[in-house]
Amino acid sequence: MSRRAHSANLGDCLKELLLPTVRAVYEEMAAHARQESLSYKEFLLEVLERECESRR
């Protein structure tokens, strides 16, 4: 599966799961995570914290 297809599928899943903030920021945050060599768990925590903050 191509990178574009992965992004489309991920976007669809995030839309279905009602995670609009994650959907809006995950690509930018993934690039940051790669630059900072964050673990998957660290990346996931940062993205989900953003979602939680947007809902408060």
CNS distance restraints for C-alpha pairs under 8 A (distance, minus, plus):
assign (resid   1 and name CA) (resid   5 and name CA) 6.21 0.50 0.50
assign (resid   1 and name CA) (resid   6 and name CA) 6.73 0.50 0.50
assign (resid   2 and name CA) (resid   6 and name CA) 6.27 0.50 0.50
assign (resid   3 and name CA) (resid   7 and name CA) 6.24 0.50 0.50
assign (resid   4 and name CA) (resid   8 and name CA) 6.22 0.50 0.50
assign (resid   5 and name CA) (resid   9 and name CA) 6.08 0.50 0.50
assign (resid   6 and name CA) (resid  10 and name CA) 5.99 0.50 0.50
assign (resid   7 and name CA) (resid  11 and name CA) 5.99 0.50 0.50
assign (resid   8 and name CA) (resid  12 and name CA) 6.19 0.50 0.50
assign (resid   9 and name CA) (resid  13 and name CA) 6.25 0.50 0.50
assign (resid  10 and name CA) (resid  14 and name CA) 6.15 0.50 0.50
assign (resid  11 and name CA) (resid  15 and name CA) 6.11 0.50 0.50
assign (resid  11 and name CA) (resid  23 and name CA) 6.03 0.50 0.50
assign (resid  12 and name CA) (resid  16 and name CA) 6.19 0.50 0.50
assign (resid  13 and name CA) (resid  17 and name CA) 6.08 0.50 0.50
assign (resid  14 and name CA) (resid  18 and name CA) 6.06 0.50 0.50
assign (resid  14 and name CA) (resid  19 and name CA) 5.21 0.50 0.50
assign (resid  14 and name CA) (resid  20 and name CA) 6.90 0.50 0.50
assign (resid  14 and name CA) (resid  22 and name CA) 7.20 0.50 0.50
assign (resid  14 and name CA) (resid  23 and name CA) 5.82 0.50 0.50
assign (resid  15 and name CA) (resid  19 and name CA) 6.09 0.50 0.50
assign (resid  15 and name CA) (resid  20 and name CA) 6.50 0.50 0.50
assign (resid  15 and name CA) (resid  23 and name CA) 7.18 0.50 0.50
assign (resid  19 and name CA) (resid  23 and name CA) 6.21 0.50 0.50
assign (resid  19 and name CA) (resid  51 and name CA) 7.00 0.50 0.50
assign (resid  20 and name CA) (resid  24 and name CA) 6.16 0.50 0.50
assign (resid  20 and name CA) (resid  51 and name CA) 7.70 0.50 0.50
assign (resid  21 and name CA) (resid  25 and name CA) 6.20 0.50 0.50
assign (resid  21 and name CA) (resid  50 and name CA) 6.96 0.50 0.50
assign (resid  21 and name CA) (resid  51 and name CA) 5.22 0.50 0.50
assign (resid  21 and name CA) (resid  54 and name CA) 7.04 0.50 0.50
assign (resid  22 and name CA) (resid  26 and name CA) 5.42 0.50 0.50
assign (resid  22 and name CA) (resid  47 and name CA) 6.08 0.50 0.50
assign (resid  22 and name CA) (resid  48 and name CA) 6.96 0.50 0.50
assign (resid  22 and name CA) (resid  50 and name CA) 7.31 0.50 0.50
assign (resid  22 and name CA) (resid  51 and name CA) 5.93 0.50 0.50
assign (resid  25 and name CA) (resid  29 and name CA) 6.01 0.50 0.50
assign (resid  25 and name CA) (resid  47 and name CA) 7.55 0.50 0.50
assign (resid  26 and name CA) (resid  30 and name CA) 5.81 0.50 0.50
assign (resid  26 and name CA) (resid  47 and name CA) 6.65 0.50 0.50
assign (resid  27 and name CA) (resid  31 and name CA) 6.36 0.50 0.50
assign (resid  28 and name CA) (resid  32 and name CA) 6.41 0.50 0.50
assign (resid  29 and name CA) (resid  33 and name CA) 6.05 0.50 0.50
assign (resid  29 and name CA) (resid  43 and name CA) 7.52 0.50 0.50
assign (resid  29 and name CA) (resid  47 and name CA) 7.16 0.50 0.50
assign (resid  30 and name CA) (resid  34 and name CA) 6.22 0.50 0.50
assign (resid  30 and name CA) (resid  43 and name CA) 7.11 0.50 0.50
assign (resid  31 and name CA) (resid  35 and name CA) 6.34 0.50 0.50
assign (resid  32 and name CA) (resid  36 and name CA) 6.15 0.50 0.50
assign (resid  33 and name CA) (resid  37 and name CA) 5.73 0.50 0.50
assign (resid  33 and name CA) (resid  38 and name CA) 4.96 0.50 0.50
assign (resid  33 and name CA) (resid  39 and name CA) 7.69 0.50 0.50
assign (resid  33 and name CA) (resid  43 and name CA) 6.03 0.50 0.50
assign (resid  34 and name CA) (resid  38 and name CA) 6.46 0.50 0.50
assign (resid  38 and name CA) (resid  42 and name CA) 5.80 0.50 0.50
assign (resid  38 and name CA) (resid  43 and name CA) 6.12 0.50 0.50
assign (resid  39 and name CA) (resid  43 and name CA) 6.23 0.50 0.50
assign (resid  40 and name CA) (resid  44 and name CA) 6.04 0.50 0.50
assign (resid  41 and name CA) (resid  45 and name CA) 6.01 0.50 0.50
assign (resid  42 and name CA) (resid  46 and name CA) 6.24 0.50 0.50
assign (resid  43 and name CA) (resid  47 and name CA) 6.26 0.50 0.50
assign (resid  44 and name CA) (resid  48 and name CA) 6.07 0.50 0.50
assign (resid  45 and name CA) (resid  49 and name CA) 5.92 0.50 0.50
assign (resid  46 and name CA) (resid  50 and name CA) 6.35 0.50 0.50
assign (resid  47 and name CA) (resid  51 and name CA) 6.53 0.50 0.50
assign (resid  48 and name CA) (resid  52 and name CA) 6.21 0.50 0.50
assign (resid  49 and name CA) (resid  53 and name CA) 6.09 0.50 0.50
assign (resid  50 and name CA) (resid  54 and name CA) 6.23 0.50 0.50
assign (resid  51 and name CA) (resid  55 and name CA) 6.54 0.50 0.50
assign (resid  52 and name CA) (resid  56 and name CA) 6.60 0.50 0.50
